[in-house]
Amino acid sequence: MKQVIQETKGKYFSVVFTKKDGSTRRMTARLGVKKGINGKGMSYDPNEKDLMVVWDAQKNDYRMVNLSTIISFKCGSKVINNRSKSV
């Protein structure tokens, strides 16, 4: 799924996934936003936790998407459903 998201190349996409607390989150997001980057980096590697940093269009801030709990993904005409992962 990570590769599919990376192939959006900065286009907006929608994703539904299960959050750490068990709730479902629907997000419109994109990659490649440089706003607010301070150069310090993060204290952990999101790849090790199967997370991906995205720009949340509704919150206007960076958020993490749990790649292992994605229920659905849509970007343009590309639609992927993983209903078996829904809670």
Secondary structure by P-SEA (a helix, b strand, c coil): caaaaaaccccbbbbbbbccccbbbbbbccccccccccccccccccccccbbbbbbccccbbbbbccccccccccccbbbbcccccc
